[in-house]
Amino acid sequence: MDLSGPAPQPQLAPFLIEPRFVGRVWGTRDLRPWYDRTVNDDSEPIGEIWLTGDECLVASGPHAGLKLGELFEKRSQALLGPNAPSGESPLLIKVIFANEKLSVQVHPDDKLAQKYGQPRGKTECWYVLAAEPGAQVAAGLKPGVTLAEIREGIQAGTLEQSLNLLAVAPGELILVDAGTVHAIWPGSILLETQQNCDLTYRLYDYGRPRKLHIEKALEALRLQTHAGRVQPKVLPDRTILIDTDYFRVERIPVKATRAGESLPDQGEPVPGLAYLFAAAGAGQVRGLSFEPIDLQARGIAAIPALSPRFVVEDLGSLDLIRITPNWPK
Ligand SMILES: [Zn+2]
């Protein structure tokens, strides 16, 4: 018997993550009915709900109370599987509630982020959970806009005129790849999936007193990118909303119950970490070897790569979004 190989990793059961409510100047003081949360006029409004930040707490199972980032340090193999290039948490998933316009900003790509000492840049995408009629976001620049015009627009406060505006409707997905000048405007509620990186360079902030990073933003931005609405791919057992170098986002019909084995797509080589987000309704994730976990509306569960067998049950109108990291080739 060969005893030299690595010991098999123990399994890690699916678990809930507690959302973190993060204050932002452009946010909202009443998150109902999306989250049962209000803040009074003296506190900063809530702009972002972090669903998978390193500081988010594990909310069920034997690791409850641990920060997600700490769990990645302890159990990265069990969480990510054998194919991950690093043990760090790869994806940051948020829900964005904008009551005012966010800054006009850009994120660096991996190469530029590494130049500034960070492990990765930030490509992100927005899945539209809700939108008022006429709601818009800005994703990229109008064709033909030059760097000189961008500099001028920042000085004159007219940068908005150079932005490519997109009308958004519920169910749509918009890619914002690294280097894309972008801004979220009020009128929609977005599920944002992004590389786990906090480098944001602001070009313009509507006169708010926050720091701008114009030179770095000009270095990071690209006049043309792949940003824009992504055509969904409808398959018999799922709809692939996006499948990029960094992440894949799918809408998964559960019907009554659905076995965990059926969640990975046939195209996925070795199933790794997956997050299950309830865009609406409620569900339960259960298996023989762990306590069932209840997925509430707008809640998120992590399904580790080395999860024991489980099923997902629809407890009523469950609209399930599955988010998985991809590794760039
Ligand atoms: Zn952004």
Boltz pocket constraint, residues with backbone or C-beta under 6 A from the ligand:
constraints:
  - pocket:
      binder: B
      contacts: [[A, 105], [A, 107], [A, 124], [A, 182]]
      max_distance: 6.0
